[in-house]
Amino acid sequence: MLGLNTLRSPQAAVSQLDFRAKTAPMCVMHKTRQKIRFLRCAALWAAVAALPWLVAACASMVSKTVYQEYQGSEGMMIGKGGTVRHVSGVDVWQIGEPNREYRIIGVIQDTTLNNQGAAPGTLNILNVASMVALSQREKRIAIEAKKRGGDAVVYISGNREFQSQTLYETTHSENQLFAVVKYGQNSKSRWDASHLEELKGAIERGNGDAIFNLGVAFNDSAATGEEKETVKVFVKAAQQGLPEAQCITGMLYSGGKGVPQDESAAAMWMKKSAEQGCLPAQLSLTLLYALGQGVPKDEPEAAKWCRRAADQGDPKAQGVLGAAFAEGEGVPQDSIEAYKWFCLAAAPGGKLDVKAREAIIKGRDDLALKMSSDQISEGKRRASAFVSHKEARGNSVQKPVP
């Protein structure tokens, strides 16, 4: 689903926005201390991953994509890496920046206008991040970047790693900015025989983390003579029942890496992995059922897999589940359960960034205005009971907000 860093999977997930049109504030790019004024834009980051069944207003959303050639003087740069998703033949760097040589060739400004007019910053059905719109936006941006000769796009707005690397400066606003980049020759990470042997060793030892990390590295690597053999190794391990290998195999089928692109096969392997408790697969499967991608669209089924990810302590899944209970989408409406999951998602010290946590807290506080004191107390009690139960089982969980 999913950024996913969020999902710990290139399929990850996960942010979407609720927009209202405003005049665009200035966005500035500078090299060293010389700032180059190149585009007027607006960008609003919402950092809570959510499900399309939480966004009843999807049909009212209108998109506009504008490309502008980049006039800056930066040459080739090398980033530190991050979370990348392969969309329509283009790398979409959701977090961080390319860990290879690249140069910026253009900037895409993508605007989504929501005719429903929900207040910015409100966590509700209109502006909880929508996986549907995220998927549509990424495909739209990828197609535009490919048409312009780009190899990848990088989120600019809210991407502090990329801003630090490229000396971008952006302002808090209501559009999304993407840098269109061209990779340097032979600069893509290589997957060679040593990586393949490392993968085989990890499979023999049953080292799930190593299998998953190597799978992500392979998916992001340049095509080599070892590609077909590597795919065979992953598929064989998946057939043997290793959940991380099943998740990676699903990812490969989803992106068409070394195998024909097949959404049904991707969903099948993700489900096998998710059933064994693989968190990235559960989050990805949530997205697949929400979108009806490779499986029939099924909101309750999407909610079920979101619940399993939330039960594992994933804060974004918990935030999504809280919004689902608040709206009664995919699950029965239940304000107490919604409050519980909001409290857990907003726990200090969790993996959410500041804006995501603030959005969840606001959603929780808005919900509290409609609840009795007894209901609020019960929601807090359930959140505390969830933490106590996890700790009793030896799992580290952040304490919910009081």
Secondary structure by P-SEA (a helix, b strand, c coil): ccccccccccccbbbbbbbbbccccbbbbbccccccccccbbbbbbcbbbccccccccccbbbbbbbbbbccccccccccccbbbbcccbbbccccccccbbbbcbbbbbbbbbccccccccccccccccaaaaaaaaaaaaaaaaaaccccccccccaaaaaaaaccccccccbbbbbbbbbcccccccccaaaaaaaaaaaaacaaaaaaaaaaaaaacccccaaaaaaaaaaaaaaaccaaaaaaaaaaaaacccccccaaaaaaaaaaaaaaccaaaaaaaaaaaaacccccccaaaaaaaaaaaaaaccaaaaaaaaaaaaacccccccaaaaaaaaaaaacccccccaaaaaaaaaaaaaaaaaccaaaaaaaaaaaaaaaaaaaaaccccccccc
